[in-house]
Amino acid sequence: MQWFNPEGIPRGQLLYALGNRKMVMFAREIDACLLCRRKDVNEAGLCRYCYSSLDDPELKAAVKWTSGVGP
């Protein structure tokens, strides 16, 4: 995929990324956080550090992934 960035995506694009099945699935496939590129990501494609720092709209989008609903 062309969006791969070794520094992760900008935080302002996280809501878009969480709504994009291809982006989340790719992050999970390569086991690299969407934001910081740490290993050991959850179902939303985020590491535990970035997941814990989400604001309300981002958290609602991420919880859809972690609960098995998807985007």
All heavy atoms as TSV, in Angstrom:
chain	resi	resn	atom	element	x	y	z
A	1	MET	N	N	0.852	-1.192	0.000
A	1	MET	CA	C	0.000	0.000	0.000
A	1	MET	C	C	0.887	1.241	0.000
A	1	MET	O	O	1.948	1.265	0.593
A	1	MET	CB	C	-0.890	0.001	1.230
A	1	MET	CG	C	-1.933	-1.095	1.211
A	1	MET	SD	S	-3.097	-0.988	2.573
A	1	MET	CE	C	-3.980	0.477	2.145
A	2	GLN	N	N	0.427	2.277	-0.605
A	2	GLN	CA	C	1.212	3.480	-0.777
A	2	GLN	C	C	1.237	4.388	0.439
A	2	GLN	O	O	2.074	5.251	0.535
A	2	GLN	CB	C	0.683	4.276	-1.984
A	2	GLN	CG	C	0.841	3.541	-3.288
A	2	GLN	CD	C	2.287	3.322	-3.645
A	2	GLN	OE1	O	3.150	4.127	-3.342
A	2	GLN	NE2	N	2.581	2.191	-4.261
A	3	TRP	N	N	0.346	4.209	1.400
A	3	TRP	CA	C	0.272	5.155	2.517
A	3	TRP	C	C	1.310	4.887	3.589
A	3	TRP	O	O	1.469	5.659	4.509
A	3	TRP	CB	C	-1.124	5.176	3.133
A	3	TRP	CG	C	-1.494	3.900	3.806
A	3	TRP	CD1	C	-2.101	2.835	3.237
A	3	TRP	CD2	C	-1.272	3.545	5.161
A	3	TRP	NE1	N	-2.261	1.832	4.157
A	3	TRP	CE2	C	-1.760	2.253	5.349
A	3	TRP	CE3	C	-0.704	4.207	6.239
A	3	TRP	CZ2	C	-1.703	1.600	6.556
A	3	TRP	CZ3	C	-0.652	3.538	7.448
A	3	TRP	CH2	C	-1.148	2.256	7.597
A	4	PHE	N	N	2.075	3.803	3.489
A	4	PHE	CA	C	3.016	3.445	4.547
A	4	PHE	C	C	4.000	4.573	4.812
A	4	PHE	O	O	4.629	5.105	3.920
A	4	PHE	CB	C	3.782	2.173	4.187
A	4	PHE	CG	C	4.720	1.753	5.276
A	4	PHE	CD1	C	4.257	1.110	6.397
A	4	PHE	CD2	C	6.057	2.033	5.183
A	4	PHE	CE1	C	5.116	0.726	7.401
A	4	PHE	CE2	C	6.937	1.652	6.182
A	4	PHE	CZ	C	6.462	1.001	7.297
A	5	ASN	N	N	4.114	4.944	6.065
A	5	ASN	CA	C	5.005	6.007	6.511
A	5	ASN	C	C	5.703	5.495	7.763
A	5	ASN	O	O	5.039	5.158	8.730
A	5	ASN	CB	C	4.173	7.262	6.824
A	5	ASN	CG	C	4.998	8.401	7.364
A	5	ASN	OD1	O	6.173	8.263	7.646
A	5	ASN	ND2	N	4.359	9.537	7.528
A	6	PRO	N	N	7.031	5.448	7.773
A	6	PRO	CA	C	7.717	4.891	8.945
A	6	PRO	C	C	7.462	5.667	10.234
A	6	PRO	O	O	7.721	5.178	11.313
A	6	PRO	CB	C	9.189	4.930	8.556
A	6	PRO	CG	C	9.293	5.846	7.417
A	6	PRO	CD	C	7.950	5.872	6.751
A	7	GLU	N	N	6.944	6.869	10.128
A	7	GLU	CA	C	6.630	7.670	11.307
A	7	GLU	C	C	5.167	7.585	11.689
A	7	GLU	O	O	4.739	8.219	12.633
A	7	GLU	CB	C	7.012	9.128	11.057
A	7	GLU	CG	C	8.497	9.316	10.821
A	7	GLU	CD	C	8.845	10.742	10.484
A	7	GLU	OE1	O	7.939	11.597	10.477
A	7	GLU	OE2	O	10.011	10.994	10.201
A	8	GLY	N	N	4.381	6.838	10.977
A	8	GLY	CA	C	2.954	6.734	11.257
A	8	GLY	C	C	2.170	7.843	10.594
A	8	GLY	O	O	2.721	8.733	9.960
A	9	ILE	N	N	0.860	7.779	10.750
A	9	ILE	CA	C	0.007	8.804	10.154
A	9	ILE	C	C	-0.081	10.006	11.093
A	9	ILE	O	O	0.092	9.855	12.304
A	9	ILE	CB	C	-1.405	8.261	9.848
A	9	ILE	CG1	C	-2.108	7.828	11.134
A	9	ILE	CG2	C	-1.348	7.139	8.837
A	9	ILE	CD1	C	-3.571	7.542	10.948
A	10	PRO	N	N	-0.379	11.186	10.555
A	10	PRO	CA	C	-0.596	12.353	11.427
A	10	PRO	C	C	-1.834	12.131	12.306
A	10	PRO	O	O	-2.817	11.537	11.863
A	10	PRO	CB	C	-0.821	13.503	10.456
A	10	PRO	CG	C	-0.238	13.048	9.162
A	10	PRO	CD	C	-0.396	11.552	9.149
A	11	ARG	N	N	-1.790	12.587	13.524
A	11	ARG	CA	C	-2.893	12.396	14.474
A	11	ARG	C	C	-4.206	12.938	13.923
A	11	ARG	O	O	-5.268	12.368	14.154
A	11	ARG	CB	C	-2.549	13.081	15.800
A	11	ARG	CG	C	-3.592	12.951	16.892
A	11	ARG	CD	C	-3.672	11.526	17.412
A	11	ARG	NE	N	-4.700	11.336	18.394
A	11	ARG	CZ	C	-4.482	11.250	19.702
A	11	ARG	NH1	N	-3.279	11.344	20.178
A	11	ARG	NH2	N	-5.484	11.068	20.522
A	12	GLY	N	N	-4.150	14.013	13.168
A	12	GLY	CA	C	-5.363	14.590	12.601
A	12	GLY	C	C	-6.064	13.693	11.591
A	12	GLY	O	O	-7.223	13.920	11.264
A	13	GLN	N	N	-5.395	12.663	11.120
A	13	GLN	CA	C	-5.984	11.743	10.148
A	13	GLN	C	C	-6.432	10.424	10.775
A	13	GLN	O	O	-6.870	9.512	10.082
A	13	GLN	CB	C	-4.987	11.461	9.029
A	13	GLN	CG	C	-4.674	12.665	8.191
A	13	GLN	CD	C	-3.671	12.345	7.099
A	13	GLN	OE1	O	-3.297	11.193	6.884
A	13	GLN	NE2	N	-3.224	13.372	6.403
A	14	LEU	N	N	-6.336	10.323	12.093
A	14	LEU	CA	C	-6.661	9.057	12.754
A	14	LEU	C	C	-8.119	8.657	12.589
A	14	LEU	O	O	-8.412	7.490	12.320
A	14	LEU	CB	C	-6.302	9.103	14.239
A	14	LEU	CG	C	-6.548	7.805	15.000
A	14	LEU	CD1	C	-5.767	6.646	14.374
A	14	LEU	CD2	C	-6.201	7.963	16.456
A	15	LEU	N	N	-9.045	9.585	12.718
A	15	LEU	CA	C	-10.457	9.225	12.547
A	15	LEU	C	C	-10.719	8.680	11.147
A	15	LEU	O	O	-11.458	7.708	10.981
A	15	LEU	CB	C	-11.359	10.429	12.821
A	15	LEU	CG	C	-11.712	10.658	14.281
A	15	LEU	CD1	C	-12.523	11.931	14.443
A	15	LEU	CD2	C	-12.459	9.478	14.852
A	16	TYR	N	N	-10.111	9.300	10.153
A	16	TYR	CA	C	-10.247	8.791	8.787
A	16	TYR	C	C	-9.679	7.377	8.696
A	16	TYR	O	O	-10.294	6.480	8.126
A	16	TYR	CB	C	-9.537	9.705	7.780
A	16	TYR	CG	C	-9.453	9.090	6.413
A	16	TYR	CD1	C	-10.558	9.059	5.568
A	16	TYR	CD2	C	-8.275	8.490	5.971
A	16	TYR	CE1	C	-10.489	8.457	4.330
A	16	TYR	CE2	C	-8.193	7.895	4.733
A	16	TYR	CZ	C	-9.305	7.886	3.911
A	16	TYR	OH	O	-9.239	7.282	2.680
A	17	ALA	N	N	-8.487	7.171	9.263
A	17	ALA	CA	C	-7.832	5.864	9.200
A	17	ALA	C	C	-8.661	4.791	9.897
A	17	ALA	O	O	-8.772	3.666	9.398
A	17	ALA	CB	C	-6.440	5.948	9.811
A	18	LEU	N	N	-9.243	5.116	11.030
A	18	LEU	CA	C	-10.061	4.139	11.756
A	18	LEU	C	C	-11.342	3.794	11.004
A	18	LEU	O	O	-11.943	2.751	11.247
A	18	LEU	CB	C	-10.382	4.642	13.162
A	18	LEU	CG	C	-9.195	4.665	14.119
A	18	LEU	CD1	C	-9.576	5.374	15.415
A	18	LEU	CD2	C	-8.665	3.271	14.389
A	19	GLY	N	N	-11.747	4.655	10.111
A	19	GLY	CA	C	-12.917	4.375	9.277
A	19	GLY	C	C	-12.566	3.695	7.968
A	19	GLY	O	O	-13.435	3.372	7.172
A	20	ASN	N	N	-11.285	3.454	7.749
A	20	ASN	CA	C	-10.804	2.851	6.510
A	20	ASN	C	C	-10.315	1.432	6.810
A	20	ASN	O	O	-9.252	1.242	7.386
A	20	ASN	CB	C	-9.673	3.710	5.938
A	20	ASN	CG	C	-9.198	3.224	4.601
A	20	ASN	OD1	O	-8.982	2.051	4.393
A	20	ASN	ND2	N	-9.023	4.157	3.690
A	21	ARG	N	N	-11.090	0.454	6.401
A	21	ARG	CA	C	-10.783	-0.945	6.691
A	21	ARG	C	C	-9.398	-1.349	6.171
A	21	ARG	O	O	-8.653	-2.050	6.856
A	21	ARG	CB	C	-11.843	-1.852	6.072
A	21	ARG	CG	C	-11.636	-3.324	6.379
A	21	ARG	CD	C	-12.773	-4.181	5.856
A	21	ARG	NE	N	-14.048	-3.862	6.440
A	21	ARG	CZ	C	-14.478	-4.305	7.614
A	21	ARG	NH1	N	-13.718	-5.074	8.333
A	21	ARG	NH2	N	-15.672	-3.968	8.067
A	22	LYS	N	N	-9.016	-0.892	4.987
A	22	LYS	CA	C	-7.716	-1.272	4.427
A	22	LYS	C	C	-6.554	-0.764	5.276
A	22	LYS	O	O	-5.568	-1.478	5.469
A	22	LYS	CB	C	-7.572	-0.756	2.994
A	22	LYS	CG	C	-8.417	-1.505	1.997
A	22	LYS	CD	C	-8.178	-0.999	0.594
A	22	LYS	CE	C	-9.048	-1.748	-0.392
A	22	LYS	NZ	N	-8.830	-1.309	-1.768
A	23	MET	N	N	-6.671	0.452	5.780
A	23	MET	CA	C	-5.587	1.015	6.583
A	23	MET	C	C	-5.426	0.264	7.898
A	23	MET	O	O	-4.311	-0.053	8.313
A	23	MET	CB	C	-5.815	2.509	6.825
A	23	MET	CG	C	-5.667	3.342	5.579
A	23	MET	SD	S	-5.925	5.101	5.862
A	23	MET	CE	C	-4.329	5.535	6.533
A	24	VAL	N	N	-6.532	-0.027	8.550
A	24	VAL	CA	C	-6.473	-0.745	9.832
A	24	VAL	C	C	-5.974	-2.166	9.614
A	24	VAL	O	O	-5.105	-2.645	10.360
A	24	VAL	CB	C	-7.843	-0.738	10.543
A	24	VAL	CG1	C	-7.828	-1.629	11.770
A	24	VAL	CG2	C	-8.233	0.685	10.919
A	25	MET	N	N	-6.467	-2.838	8.599
A	25	MET	CA	C	-6.050	-4.208	8.346
A	25	MET	C	C	-4.558	-4.272	7.993
A	25	MET	O	O	-3.862	-5.201	8.404
A	25	MET	CB	C	-6.894	-4.834	7.231
A	25	MET	CG	C	-8.368	-4.980	7.606
A	25	MET	SD	S	-8.668	-5.877	9.143
A	25	MET	CE	C	-8.240	-7.522	8.645
A	26	PHE	N	N	-4.060	-3.295	7.258
A	26	PHE	CA	C	-2.640	-3.272	6.921
A	26	PHE	C	C	-1.788	-3.044	8.163
A	26	PHE	O	O	-0.774	-3.711	8.351
A	26	PHE	CB	C	-2.356	-2.194	5.865
A	26	PHE	CG	C	-0.929	-2.196	5.403
A	26	PHE	CD1	C	-0.414	-3.253	4.677
A	26	PHE	CD2	C	-0.097	-1.134	5.686
A	26	PHE	CE1	C	0.902	-3.259	4.252
A	26	PHE	CE2	C	1.222	-1.123	5.268
A	26	PHE	CZ	C	1.724	-2.197	4.544
A	27	ALA	N	N	-2.218	-2.142	9.033
A	27	ALA	CA	C	-1.482	-1.908	10.280
A	27	ALA	C	C	-1.447	-3.177	11.126
A	27	ALA	O	O	-0.419	-3.507	11.714
A	27	ALA	CB	C	-2.122	-0.761	11.066
A	28	ARG	N	N	-2.543	-3.894	11.156
A	28	ARG	CA	C	-2.592	-5.150	11.907
A	28	ARG	C	C	-1.711	-6.209	11.252
A	28	ARG	O	O	-1.023	-6.963	11.926
A	28	ARG	CB	C	-4.027	-5.645	12.007
A	28	ARG	CG	C	-4.881	-4.772	12.923
A	28	ARG	CD	C	-6.344	-5.082	12.865
A	28	ARG	NE	N	-6.640	-6.481	13.135
A	28	ARG	CZ	C	-7.857	-6.974	13.126
A	28	ARG	NH1	N	-8.897	-6.189	12.878
A	28	ARG	NH2	N	-8.066	-8.242	13.373
A	29	GLU	N	N	-1.732	-6.253	9.927
A	29	GLU	CA	C	-0.946	-7.245	9.196
A	29	GLU	C	C	0.557	-7.073	9.431
A	29	GLU	O	O	1.275	-8.053	9.626
A	29	GLU	CB	C	-1.251	-7.118	7.699
A	29	GLU	CG	C	-0.532	-8.105	6.821
A	29	GLU	CD	C	-0.880	-7.906	5.364
A	29	GLU	OE1	O	-2.075	-7.708	5.057
A	29	GLU	OE2	O	0.036	-7.950	4.532
A	30	ILE	N	N	1.022	-5.832	9.427
A	30	ILE	CA	C	2.454	-5.586	9.630
A	30	ILE	C	C	2.786	-5.387	11.106
A	30	ILE	O	O	3.941	-5.177	11.446
A	30	ILE	CB	C	2.958	-4.394	8.794
A	30	ILE	CG1	C	2.310	-3.079	9.219
A	30	ILE	CG2	C	2.769	-4.667	7.309
A	30	ILE	CD1	C	2.929	-1.841	8.589
A	31	ASP	N	N	1.758	-5.433	11.948
A	31	ASP	CA	C	1.905	-5.265	13.396
A	31	ASP	C	C	2.667	-3.984	13.737
A	31	ASP	O	O	3.682	-4.004	14.436
A	31	ASP	CB	C	2.590	-6.482	14.021
A	31	ASP	CG	C	2.497	-6.477	15.542
A	31	ASP	OD1	O	1.483	-5.961	16.072
A	31	ASP	OD2	O	3.424	-6.976	16.202
A	32	ALA	N	N	2.145	-2.867	13.233
A	32	ALA	CA	C	2.747	-1.560	13.488
A	32	ALA	C	C	1.634	-0.544	13.726
A	32	ALA	O	O	0.721	-0.417	12.917
A	32	ALA	CB	C	3.611	-1.117	12.318
A	33	CYS	N	N	1.715	0.165	14.836
A	33	CYS	CA	C	0.700	1.141	15.230
A	33	CYS	C	C	0.494	2.187	14.136
A	33	CYS	O	O	1.456	2.671	13.532
A	33	CYS	CB	C	1.139	1.817	16.531
A	33	CYS	SG	S	0.000	3.082	17.126
A	34	LEU	N	N	-0.755	2.534	13.902
A	34	LEU	CA	C	-1.072	3.562	12.912
A	34	LEU	C	C	-0.374	4.881	13.212
A	34	LEU	O	O	0.049	5.577	12.294
A	34	LEU	CB	C	-2.591	3.806	12.871
A	34	LEU	CG	C	-3.440	2.736	12.197
A	34	LEU	CD1	C	-4.912	2.955	12.540
A	34	LEU	CD2	C	-3.226	2.750	10.706
A	35	LEU	N	N	-0.242	5.226	14.475
A	35	LEU	CA	C	0.314	6.524	14.847
A	35	LEU	C	C	1.816	6.521	15.074
A	35	LEU	O	O	2.536	7.353	14.537
A	35	LEU	CB	C	-0.387	7.052	16.109
A	35	LEU	CG	C	-1.852	7.418	15.942
A	35	LEU	CD1	C	-2.472	7.751	17.290
A	35	LEU	CD2	C	-2.007	8.578	14.984
A	36	CYS	N	N	2.304	5.599	15.875
A	36	CYS	CA	C	3.716	5.667	16.290
A	36	CYS	C	C	4.586	4.552	15.726
A	36	CYS	O	O	5.799	4.589	15.878
A	36	CYS	CB	C	3.819	5.679	17.808
A	36	CYS	SG	S	3.405	4.092	18.570
A	37	ARG	N	N	3.974	3.544	15.132
A	37	ARG	CA	C	4.664	2.397	14.542
A	37	ARG	C	C	5.265	1.422	15.547
A	37	ARG	O	O	6.087	0.609	15.187
A	37	ARG	CB	C	5.722	2.834	13.534
A	37	ARG	CG	C	5.147	3.470	12.316
A	37	ARG	CD	C	4.284	2.452	11.652
A	37	ARG	NE	N	3.736	2.975	10.404
A	37	ARG	CZ	C	2.584	2.584	9.926
A	37	ARG	NH1	N	1.848	1.725	10.572
A	37	ARG	NH2	N	2.132	3.049	8.803
A	38	ARG	N	N	4.840	1.492	16.816
A	38	ARG	CA	C	5.264	0.468	17.775
A	38	ARG	C	C	4.640	-0.868	17.374
A	38	ARG	O	O	3.596	-0.918	16.741
A	38	ARG	CB	C	4.804	0.806	19.189
A	38	ARG	CG	C	5.621	1.831	19.888
A	38	ARG	CD	C	5.138	1.941	21.347
A	38	ARG	NE	N	5.835	2.974	22.047
A	38	ARG	CZ	C	5.351	4.195	22.275
A	38	ARG	NH1	N	4.142	4.513	21.873
A	38	ARG	NH2	N	6.071	5.089	22.927
A	39	LYS	N	N	5.233	-1.941	17.820
A	39	LYS	CA	C	4.708	-3.290	17.577
A	39	LYS	C	C	3.641	-3.624	18.613
A	39	LYS	O	O	3.429	-2.893	19.561
A	39	LYS	CB	C	5.845	-4.316	17.650
A	39	LYS	CG	C	6.915	-4.100	16.607
A	39	LYS	CD	C	6.365	-4.376	15.245
A	39	LYS	CE	C	7.431	-4.198	14.175
A	39	LYS	NZ	N	6.883	-4.288	12.853
A	40	ASP	N	N	2.992	-4.765	18.413
A	40	ASP	CA	C	1.962	-5.281	19.312
A	40	ASP	C	C	0.712	-4.406	19.299
A	40	ASP	O	O	0.356	-3.776	20.298
A	40	ASP	CB	C	2.504	-5.443	20.730
A	40	ASP	CG	C	1.591	-6.293	21.594
A	40	ASP	OD1	O	0.859	-7.133	21.031
A	40	ASP	OD2	O	1.596	-6.108	22.817
A	41	VAL	N	N	0.040	-4.372	18.152
A	41	VAL	CA	C	-1.163	-3.543	18.004
A	41	VAL	C	C	-2.417	-4.347	18.323
A	41	VAL	O	O	-2.422	-5.573	18.256
A	41	VAL	CB	C	-1.264	-2.942	16.579
A	41	VAL	CG1	C	-0.086	-2.044	16.283
A	41	VAL	CG2	C	-1.399	-4.006	15.520
A	42	ASN	N	N	-3.482	-3.634	18.662
A	42	ASN	CA	C	-4.765	-4.273	18.943
A	42	ASN	C	C	-5.582	-4.365	17.648
A	42	ASN	O	O	-5.084	-4.090	16.560
A	42	ASN	CB	C	-5.520	-3.519	20.050
A	42	ASN	CG	C	-5.851	-2.097	19.673
A	42	ASN	OD1	O	-5.804	-1.701	18.510
A	42	ASN	ND2	N	-6.195	-1.295	20.664
A	43	GLU	N	N	-6.849	-4.729	17.769
A	43	GLU	CA	C	-7.718	-4.907	16.606
A	43	GLU	C	C	-7.943	-3.611	15.837
A	43	GLU	O	O	-8.312	-3.630	14.672
A	43	GLU	CB	C	-9.070	-5.491	17.025
A	43	GLU	CG	C	-8.985	-6.902	17.563
A	43	GLU	CD	C	-8.622	-6.943	19.039
A	43	GLU	OE1	O	-8.408	-5.883	19.661
A	43	GLU	OE2	O	-8.543	-8.065	19.583
A	44	ALA	N	N	-7.724	-2.465	16.476
A	44	ALA	CA	C	-7.894	-1.168	15.823
A	44	ALA	C	C	-6.610	-0.688	15.148
A	44	ALA	O	O	-6.585	0.392	14.563
A	44	ALA	CB	C	-8.357	-0.121	16.835
A	45	GLY	N	N	-5.547	-1.471	15.241
A	45	GLY	CA	C	-4.285	-1.078	14.627
A	45	GLY	C	C	-3.497	-0.068	15.445
A	45	GLY	O	O	-2.675	0.666	14.912
A	46	LEU	N	N	-3.760	-0.037	16.753
A	46	LEU	CA	C	-3.091	0.912	17.644
A	46	LEU	C	C	-2.358	0.179	18.763
A	46	LEU	O	O	-2.854	-0.835	19.265
A	46	LEU	CB	C	-4.116	1.865	18.269
A	46	LEU	CG	C	-4.872	2.762	17.296
A	46	LEU	CD1	C	-6.072	3.386	17.985
A	46	LEU	CD2	C	-3.958	3.816	16.721
A	47	CYS	N	N	-1.212	0.708	19.173
A	47	CYS	CA	C	-0.515	0.135	20.325
A	47	CYS	C	C	-1.234	0.586	21.600
A	47	CYS	O	O	-2.082	1.485	21.567
A	47	CYS	CB	C	0.946	0.585	20.339
A	47	CYS	SG	S	1.195	2.328	20.737
A	48	ARG	N	N	-0.880	0.000	22.707
A	48	ARG	CA	C	-1.571	0.329	23.965
A	48	ARG	C	C	-1.319	1.764	24.406
A	48	ARG	O	O	-2.154	2.376	25.054
A	48	ARG	CB	C	-1.197	-0.646	25.063
A	48	ARG	CG	C	0.261	-0.637	25.427
A	48	ARG	CD	C	0.567	-1.675	26.461
A	48	ARG	NE	N	2.000	-1.761	26.672
A	48	ARG	CZ	C	2.539	-2.134	27.789
A	48	ARG	NH1	N	1.783	-2.475	28.807
A	48	ARG	NH2	N	3.842	-2.190	27.898
A	49	TYR	N	N	-0.163	2.324	24.061
A	49	TYR	CA	C	0.151	3.703	24.456
A	49	TYR	C	C	-0.724	4.698	23.693
A	49	TYR	O	O	-1.307	5.602	24.292
A	49	TYR	CB	C	1.631	4.008	24.222
A	49	TYR	CG	C	2.541	3.069	24.956
A	49	TYR	CD1	C	3.213	2.063	24.279
A	49	TYR	CD2	C	2.707	3.164	26.340
A	49	TYR	CE1	C	4.038	1.181	24.956
A	49	TYR	CE2	C	3.527	2.283	27.020
A	49	TYR	CZ	C	4.194	1.291	26.317
A	49	TYR	OH	O	4.996	0.418	26.996
A	50	CYS	N	N	-0.800	4.521	22.390
A	50	CYS	CA	C	-1.618	5.433	21.585
A	50	CYS	C	C	-3.104	5.231	21.875
A	50	CYS	O	O	-3.865	6.192	21.928
A	50	CYS	CB	C	-1.315	5.245	20.099
A	50	CYS	SG	S	0.339	5.818	19.645
A	51	TYR	N	N	-3.523	3.976	22.080
A	51	TYR	CA	C	-4.921	3.701	22.391
A	51	TYR	C	C	-5.338	4.412	23.672
A	51	TYR	O	O	-6.436	4.952	23.769
A	51	TYR	CB	C	-5.144	2.196	22.515
A	51	TYR	CG	C	-6.579	1.790	22.643
A	51	TYR	CD1	C	-7.398	1.675	21.527
A	51	TYR	CD2	C	-7.141	1.515	23.891
A	51	TYR	CE1	C	-8.724	1.308	21.641
A	51	TYR	CE2	C	-8.462	1.136	24.018
A	51	TYR	CZ	C	-9.256	1.044	22.895
A	51	TYR	OH	O	-10.575	0.691	23.013
A	52	SER	N	N	-4.454	4.449	24.655
A	52	SER	CA	C	-4.787	5.082	25.932
A	52	SER	C	C	-4.837	6.604	25.841
A	52	SER	O	O	-5.363	7.246	26.752
A	52	SER	CB	C	-3.799	4.666	27.016
A	52	SER	OG	O	-2.528	5.205	26.758
A	53	SER	N	N	-4.336	7.182	24.760
A	53	SER	CA	C	-4.330	8.638	24.638
A	53	SER	C	C	-5.402	9.171	23.685
A	53	SER	O	O	-5.398	10.363	23.357
A	53	SER	CB	C	-2.956	9.124	24.163
A	53	SER	OG	O	-2.741	8.751	22.825
A	54	LEU	N	N	-6.340	8.324	23.276
A	54	LEU	CA	C	-7.371	8.754	22.327
A	54	LEU	C	C	-8.378	9.685	22.979
A	54	LEU	O	O	-8.723	9.524	24.162
A	54	LEU	CB	C	-8.110	7.534	21.771
A	54	LEU	CG	C	-7.282	6.525	20.996
A	54	LEU	CD1	C	-8.158	5.359	20.552
A	54	LEU	CD2	C	-6.589	7.158	19.810
A	55	ASP	N	N	-8.883	10.644	22.191
A	55	ASP	CA	C	-9.972	11.485	22.690
A	55	ASP	C	C	-11.296	10.764	22.421
A	55	ASP	O	O	-11.314	9.673	21.851
A	55	ASP	CB	C	-9.923	12.887	22.068
A	55	ASP	CG	C	-10.098	12.900	20.557
A	55	ASP	OD1	O	-10.656	11.935	19.987
A	55	ASP	OD2	O	-9.685	13.892	19.938
A	56	ASP	N	N	-12.416	11.349	22.827
A	56	ASP	CA	C	-13.704	10.656	22.746
A	56	ASP	C	C	-14.089	10.189	21.341
A	56	ASP	O	O	-14.444	9.021	21.184
A	56	ASP	CB	C	-14.820	11.522	23.329
A	56	ASP	CG	C	-14.772	11.580	24.848
A	56	ASP	OD1	O	-14.163	10.674	25.452
A	56	ASP	OD2	O	-15.346	12.523	25.427
A	57	PRO	N	N	-14.053	11.046	20.310
A	57	PRO	CA	C	-14.443	10.557	18.978
A	57	PRO	C	C	-13.512	9.448	18.467
A	57	PRO	O	O	-13.972	8.474	17.867
A	57	PRO	CB	C	-14.356	11.792	18.081
A	57	PRO	CG	C	-14.386	12.962	18.996
A	57	PRO	CD	C	-13.814	12.500	20.293
A	58	GLU	N	N	-12.220	9.587	18.741
A	58	GLU	CA	C	-11.269	8.557	18.306
A	58	GLU	C	C	-11.513	7.253	19.057
A	58	GLU	O	O	-11.471	6.174	18.468
A	58	GLU	CB	C	-9.831	9.030	18.532
A	58	GLU	CG	C	-9.433	10.219	17.685
A	58	GLU	CD	C	-8.163	10.899	18.139
A	58	GLU	OE1	O	-7.725	10.683	19.298
A	58	GLU	OE2	O	-7.591	11.649	17.335
A	59	LEU	N	N	-11.772	7.360	20.342
A	59	LEU	CA	C	-12.017	6.174	21.151
A	59	LEU	C	C	-13.274	5.441	20.686
A	59	LEU	O	O	-13.290	4.209	20.600
A	59	LEU	CB	C	-12.131	6.540	22.630
A	59	LEU	CG	C	-12.292	5.371	23.596
A	59	LEU	CD1	C	-11.121	4.409	23.491
A	59	LEU	CD2	C	-12.447	5.886	25.014
A	60	LYS	N	N	-14.319	6.179	20.362
A	60	LYS	CA	C	-15.552	5.550	19.867
A	60	LYS	C	C	-15.291	4.776	18.588
A	60	LYS	O	O	-15.795	3.672	18.402
A	60	LYS	CB	C	-16.638	6.595	19.641
A	60	LYS	CG	C	-17.229	7.127	20.921
A	60	LYS	CD	C	-18.277	8.184	20.655
A	60	LYS	CE	C	-18.784	8.755	21.966
A	60	LYS	NZ	N	-19.753	9.835	21.771
A	61	ALA	N	N	-14.469	5.343	17.697
A	61	ALA	CA	C	-14.133	4.659	16.444
A	61	ALA	C	C	-13.265	3.435	16.712
A	61	ALA	O	O	-13.466	2.377	16.097
A	61	ALA	CB	C	-13.429	5.621	15.493
A	62	ALA	N	N	-12.325	3.529	17.634
A	62	ALA	CA	C	-11.436	2.411	17.950
A	62	ALA	C	C	-12.190	1.288	18.657
A	62	ALA	O	O	-11.922	0.108	18.412
A	62	ALA	CB	C	-10.273	2.893	18.802
A	63	VAL	N	N	-13.132	1.629	19.513
A	63	VAL	CA	C	-13.907	0.616	20.241
A	63	VAL	C	C	-14.727	-0.230	19.272
A	63	VAL	O	O	-14.936	-1.425	19.500
A	63	VAL	CB	C	-14.790	1.265	21.325
A	63	VAL	CG1	C	-15.847	0.307	21.852
A	63	VAL	CG2	C	-13.921	1.775	22.462
A	64	LYS	N	N	-15.161	0.345	18.177
A	64	LYS	CA	C	-15.877	-0.445	17.169
A	64	LYS	C	C	-14.999	-1.585	16.675
A	64	LYS	O	O	-15.467	-2.689	16.453
A	64	LYS	CB	C	-16.313	0.436	16.001
A	64	LYS	CG	C	-17.444	1.365	16.328
A	64	LYS	CD	C	-17.835	2.176	15.118
A	64	LYS	CE	C	-18.956	3.136	15.433
A	64	LYS	NZ	N	-19.316	3.957	14.265
A	65	TRP	N	N	-13.718	-1.304	16.486
A	65	TRP	CA	C	-12.785	-2.341	16.049
A	65	TRP	C	C	-12.538	-3.357	17.157
A	65	TRP	O	O	-12.543	-4.561	16.903
A	65	TRP	CB	C	-11.450	-1.715	15.622
A	65	TRP	CG	C	-11.516	-1.107	14.265
A	65	TRP	CD1	C	-11.618	0.221	13.974
A	65	TRP	CD2	C	-11.487	-1.793	13.020
A	65	TRP	NE1	N	-11.653	0.391	12.611
A	65	TRP	CE2	C	-11.571	-0.830	12.012
A	65	TRP	CE3	C	-11.384	-3.129	12.665
A	65	TRP	CZ2	C	-11.561	-1.161	10.648
A	65	TRP	CZ3	C	-11.387	-3.457	11.322
A	65	TRP	CH2	C	-11.472	-2.483	10.344
A	66	THR	N	N	-12.290	-2.884	18.371
A	66	THR	CA	C	-11.948	-3.808	19.449
A	66	THR	C	C	-13.141	-4.661	19.892
A	66	THR	O	O	-12.954	-5.714	20.478
A	66	THR	CB	C	-11.354	-3.072	20.662
A	66	THR	OG1	O	-12.285	-2.101	21.140
A	66	THR	CG2	C	-10.045	-2.389	20.296
A	67	SER	N	N	-14.341	-4.198	19.605
A	67	SER	CA	C	-15.524	-4.988	19.943
A	67	SER	C	C	-15.968	-5.896	18.807
A	67	SER	O	O	-16.943	-6.638	18.952
A	67	SER	CB	C	-16.680	-4.062	20.349
A	67	SER	OG	O	-17.096	-3.286	19.239
A	68	GLY	N	N	-15.271	-5.831	17.669
A	68	GLY	CA	C	-15.560	-6.712	16.559
A	68	GLY	C	C	-16.542	-6.179	15.538
A	68	GLY	O	O	-16.908	-6.874	14.597
A	69	VAL	N	N	-16.971	-4.942	15.689
A	69	VAL	CA	C	-17.931	-4.353	14.764
A	69	VAL	C	C	-17.254	-3.849	13.495
A	69	VAL	O	O	-17.778	-3.980	12.404
A	69	VAL	CB	C	-18.715	-3.196	15.442
A	69	VAL	CG1	C	-19.656	-2.541	14.461
A	69	VAL	CG2	C	-19.464	-3.707	16.648
A	70	GLY	N	N	-16.076	-3.271	13.613
A	70	GLY	CA	C	-15.373	-2.690	12.464
A	70	GLY	C	C	-15.763	-1.251	12.255
A	70	GLY	O	O	-16.385	-0.638	13.121
A	71	PRO	N	N	-15.395	-0.710	11.103
A	71	PRO	CA	C	-15.615	0.741	10.882
A	71	PRO	C	C	-17.063	1.162	10.801
A	71	PRO	O	O	-17.944	0.541	10.422
A	71	PRO	CB	C	-14.905	1.024	9.579
A	71	PRO	CG	C	-14.788	-0.269	8.882
A	71	PRO	CD	C	-14.805	-1.336	9.956
